[in-house]
Amino acid sequence: MKERKLVRFDWALKRLLRNKADYVVLEGFLSVLLGEDIKIISIKESEGNQEHAKDKFNRVDIFVENSKGEFLIIEMQNSEEVDYYYRMLYGVSKAITEHLSIGDDYYNVRKIYHINILYFRMGNGSDYVYHGSTEYRGIHNNTVLQLTENEREFFAKDNVKDLYPEYYILCVKDFDNVAKSSLDEWIYYLKNAEIPESFTAQGLKEARAKLLYDDMTVEEKQAYIHYLNQTRYERNAIKNSYDKGKIEGQAEVLALLEKGIPVNEIKKKLGI
């Protein structure tokens, strides 16, 4: 039986999953990813959700507060950015400072999870899901610094890493479409905008029911098609710019070689 067409998850976050009755879909995804039961208190608007005809690079960026008072930044990025690692750091740092008033104790710093769903190749690795957290290790014996009993009581946390931001990077394009776990089932949907009937991961049943393309209004369908076309245009524009720059760079190197300039001097000149 042919699967009914679903909308992409980034579009769903922008337009369809903002009502409390629909939080169950995003809660399912976050619960599967983090390995704990996540309950959403609110979804805050973000500048990344603004749409404008002159938007250069389309992305989705939402800010979630859960029932434990923690913040979850979820960012979906379609277009490649070479400095994306820095943007992750900036996004978390900004969230921390914006939610700590002048004069507040540092104790009021919120725990933040920064979740990045990427549709471009990032870094050089063999996996498609990466998790980063902070720990302190002894430089002499490699032991991990632990909280004391008093510190665990004060912070209401078990480990030092629980105090600091944690990062998740989902490299959707690197997924091989073979779902072996609940998280794989979610990544399959993120990559293909399809949810096979055999998938049972938390939240996918509701997603299958709520995110049907055919259930959208005519205006929503038109806006969705425009979004897909804009995303495709941006992706092609970046690729074309890269290819053009590569060709121009090769031509410049050949011209310098023909002039008899040593390779070391060429590298220095080009900043290689």
C-alpha positions as CSV (number, residue, x, y, z in Angstrom):
1,M,0.0,0.0,0.0
2,K,1.5,3.3,-1.0
3,E,2.4,5.7,1.8
4,R,0.5,8.9,2.0
5,K,2.7,12.0,1.3
6,L,3.9,13.8,4.5
7,V,5.4,17.2,4.8
8,R,9.0,17.7,5.8
9,F,9.7,18.0,9.6
10,D,11.3,21.4,9.2
11,W,8.1,22.7,7.6
12,A,6.1,21.0,10.3
13,L,8.1,22.9,13.0
14,K,7.5,26.2,11.2
15,R,3.8,25.9,10.6
16,L,2.0,22.8,12.0
17,L,3.3,21.8,15.4
18,R,2.9,25.0,17.4
19,N,-0.3,24.1,19.3
20,K,-0.1,22.3,22.6
21,A,-2.3,19.6,21.3
22,D,0.4,18.8,18.7
23,Y,3.4,18.9,21.1
24,V,3.2,15.1,21.2
25,V,5.0,14.8,17.9
26,L,8.1,16.9,18.9
27,E,8.0,15.4,22.4
28,G,8.3,12.0,20.8
29,F,11.3,13.0,18.8
30,L,13.1,14.6,21.7
31,S,12.3,11.7,24.0
32,V,13.8,9.2,21.6
33,L,16.9,11.3,21.0
34,L,17.7,12.2,24.6
35,G,16.6,8.8,26.0
36,E,14.2,10.3,28.6
37,D,10.6,11.3,28.8
38,I,10.4,14.9,27.5
39,K,7.3,17.1,28.3
40,I,7.2,20.5,26.5
41,I,5.9,23.5,28.5
42,S,6.3,26.0,25.7
43,I,7.7,26.6,22.2
44,K,9.1,30.1,21.8
45,E,9.3,32.0,18.5
46,S,12.8,32.6,17.0
47,E,14.1,34.8,14.3
48,G,14.9,31.7,12.4
49,N,11.2,31.1,11.8
50,Q,10.6,34.4,10.1
51,E,9.9,34.2,6.4
52,H,10.7,36.8,3.9
53,A,11.2,36.8,0.1
54,K,14.7,38.0,0.5
55,D,15.8,35.3,3.0
56,K,19.2,34.2,1.9
57,F,19.5,30.9,3.6
58,N,16.4,29.1,4.9
59,R,16.6,27.4,8.2
60,V,14.4,26.5,11.1
61,D,15.3,27.4,14.6
62,I,13.0,26.9,17.6
63,F,13.4,27.3,21.3
64,V,11.7,24.8,23.6
65,E,11.3,24.8,27.4
66,N,10.6,21.4,29.0
67,S,8.9,20.5,32.3
68,K,12.3,20.4,34.1
69,G,13.0,24.1,33.2
70,E,15.6,23.1,30.6
71,F,16.0,24.7,27.2
72,L,16.2,22.8,24.0
73,I,17.3,24.6,20.9
74,I,16.4,22.7,17.7
75,E,17.9,23.9,14.5
76,M,17.4,22.5,11.1
77,Q,19.9,23.7,8.5
78,N,19.5,23.0,4.7
79,S,22.5,25.0,3.4
80,E,26.1,24.3,4.1
81,E,28.0,26.7,6.4
82,V,31.7,26.2,6.9
83,D,31.6,28.0,10.3
84,Y,28.6,26.1,11.6
85,Y,30.5,24.8,14.7
86,Y,30.9,28.4,15.8
87,R,27.3,29.2,15.2
88,M,26.3,26.3,17.5
89,L,28.5,27.8,20.2
90,Y,27.1,31.3,19.7
91,G,23.5,30.1,19.8
92,V,24.0,28.3,23.1
93,S,26.0,31.2,24.6
94,K,23.4,33.7,23.6
95,A,20.6,31.6,25.0
96,I,22.4,31.4,28.4
97,T,23.1,35.1,28.7
98,E,19.6,36.2,27.5
99,H,17.9,34.1,30.2
100,L,20.2,35.3,33.1
101,S,19.2,38.7,34.4
102,I,21.9,41.1,35.6
103,G,22.5,40.4,39.3
104,D,21.1,36.8,39.1
105,D,23.2,34.1,40.8
106,Y,25.0,31.8,38.4
107,Y,22.9,29.0,39.9
108,N,20.0,30.3,37.7
109,V,21.9,29.3,34.5
110,R,19.6,26.9,32.6
111,K,20.6,23.5,31.2
112,I,20.6,23.7,27.4
113,Y,20.5,21.0,24.7
114,H,21.4,22.2,21.3
115,I,20.0,19.8,18.6
116,N,21.2,20.3,15.1
117,I,19.5,18.5,12.2
118,L,21.7,19.0,9.1
119,Y,21.1,18.3,5.5
120,F,24.7,18.8,4.4
121,R,27.9,17.0,5.2
122,M,29.6,18.3,8.3
123,G,33.0,17.3,9.5
124,N,34.8,14.0,8.8
125,G,33.2,11.1,10.6
126,S,31.7,7.6,10.0
127,D,28.5,8.1,12.0
128,Y,25.3,10.0,11.4
129,V,24.5,11.0,15.0
130,Y,27.0,12.7,17.3
131,H,26.6,13.8,20.9
132,G,28.9,16.2,22.7
133,S,29.1,17.0,26.5
134,T,31.6,18.5,28.9
135,E,33.7,16.6,31.4
136,Y,36.9,17.3,33.2
137,R,39.6,14.6,33.3
138,G,42.8,14.6,35.3
139,I,45.9,15.2,33.2
140,H,47.9,12.8,35.3
141,N,45.5,9.8,35.9
142,N,42.7,10.4,33.4
143,T,40.0,10.2,36.2
144,V,36.8,12.1,35.7
145,L,36.0,15.0,38.1
146,Q,32.9,14.2,40.0
147,L,30.5,16.3,42.1
148,T,30.6,16.0,45.8
149,E,27.6,14.9,47.8
150,N,26.9,18.5,48.9
151,E,27.3,19.7,45.3
152,R,24.9,17.1,44.0
153,E,22.4,18.2,46.6
154,F,22.9,21.9,45.8
155,F,22.7,21.6,42.0
156,A,20.2,18.7,42.0
157,K,22.4,17.1,39.4
158,D,24.3,13.8,39.5
159,N,27.3,14.7,37.2
160,V,29.4,17.7,36.2
161,K,28.3,17.2,32.6
162,D,24.7,17.7,33.7
163,L,25.5,21.3,34.5
164,Y,26.7,22.2,31.0
165,P,25.2,22.5,27.5
166,E,25.0,19.3,25.4
167,Y,25.1,19.2,21.7
168,Y,23.5,16.7,19.2
169,I,24.4,16.7,15.5
170,L,22.3,14.6,13.2
171,C,23.9,14.3,9.8
172,V,20.7,13.2,7.9
173,K,22.4,12.7,4.5
174,D,24.8,10.2,6.0
175,F,22.0,7.9,7.1
176,D,21.8,4.7,5.0
177,N,18.0,4.4,5.3
178,V,18.2,1.1,7.3
179,A,16.2,1.7,10.5
180,K,17.6,-0.4,13.3
181,S,16.3,1.6,16.3
182,S,13.6,4.1,17.2
183,L,16.0,6.9,16.6
184,D,16.8,5.5,13.1
185,E,13.1,5.5,12.4
186,W,12.9,9.2,13.2
187,I,16.0,10.0,11.1
188,Y,14.4,8.0,8.2
189,Y,11.5,10.4,8.4
190,L,13.8,13.4,8.6
191,K,15.6,12.3,5.5
192,N,12.7,11.0,3.3
193,A,9.5,12.7,4.7
194,E,8.0,9.2,4.8
195,I,7.0,7.1,7.8
196,P,6.4,3.4,6.9
197,E,3.5,1.7,8.7
198,S,6.0,-0.7,10.4
199,F,7.6,2.2,12.3
200,T,6.7,2.4,16.0
201,A,9.0,5.0,17.5
202,Q,7.4,7.4,20.0
203,G,5.7,10.3,18.2
204,L,5.7,8.9,14.7
205,K,2.1,7.6,14.9
206,E,1.0,11.1,15.6
207,A,3.3,12.6,13.0
208,R,1.8,10.2,10.4
209,A,-1.6,11.4,11.3
210,K,-1.0,15.2,11.7
211,L,1.6,15.9,8.9
212,L,-0.3,14.8,5.8
213,Y,0.3,16.9,2.8
214,D,-3.3,16.3,1.5
215,D,-4.8,17.7,4.8
216,M,-3.3,21.1,4.3
217,T,-5.2,24.0,2.9
218,V,-4.6,25.3,-0.6
219,E,-2.7,28.2,0.8
220,E,-0.5,26.0,3.0
221,K,0.3,23.7,0.0
222,Q,1.3,26.7,-2.1
223,A,3.5,28.0,0.7
224,Y,5.0,24.6,1.3
225,I,5.9,24.1,-2.4
226,H,7.5,27.6,-2.4
227,Y,9.5,26.6,0.6
228,L,10.8,23.4,-1.1
229,N,11.7,25.4,-4.2
230,Q,13.5,28.0,-2.2
231,T,15.5,25.4,-0.3
232,R,16.4,23.7,-3.6
233,Y,17.5,27.1,-5.1
234,E,19.7,27.9,-2.1
235,R,21.3,24.5,-2.2
236,N,22.1,24.9,-5.9
237,A,23.3,28.4,-5.5
238,I,25.9,27.3,-2.9
239,K,27.0,24.4,-5.1
240,N,27.4,26.7,-8.1
241,S,29.4,29.2,-6.2
242,Y,31.6,26.5,-4.9
243,D,32.2,25.0,-8.4
244,K,32.8,28.5,-9.8
245,G,35.3,29.3,-7.1
246,K,37.1,26.0,-7.7
247,I,37.4,26.6,-11.4
248,E,38.7,30.2,-10.9
249,G,41.2,29.0,-8.3
250,Q,42.6,26.3,-10.6
251,A,42.9,28.8,-13.4
252,E,44.8,31.2,-11.1
253,V,47.2,28.5,-10.0
254,L,47.9,27.4,-13.6
255,A,48.6,31.0,-14.6
256,L,51.1,31.4,-11.8
257,L,52.8,28.2,-12.6
258,E,53.1,29.3,-16.2
259,K,54.9,32.4,-15.0
260,G,57.4,30.2,-13.3
261,I,56.4,31.1,-9.7
262,P,57.5,28.3,-7.2
263,V,54.8,26.2,-5.7
264,N,55.6,27.4,-2.2
265,E,55.2,31.0,-3.2
266,I,51.9,30.2,-4.9
267,K,50.6,28.6,-1.7
268,K,51.7,31.6,0.3
269,K,50.1,34.0,-2.1
270,L,46.8,32.1,-2.0
271,G,46.9,31.5,1.7
272,I,46.9,27.7,1.3
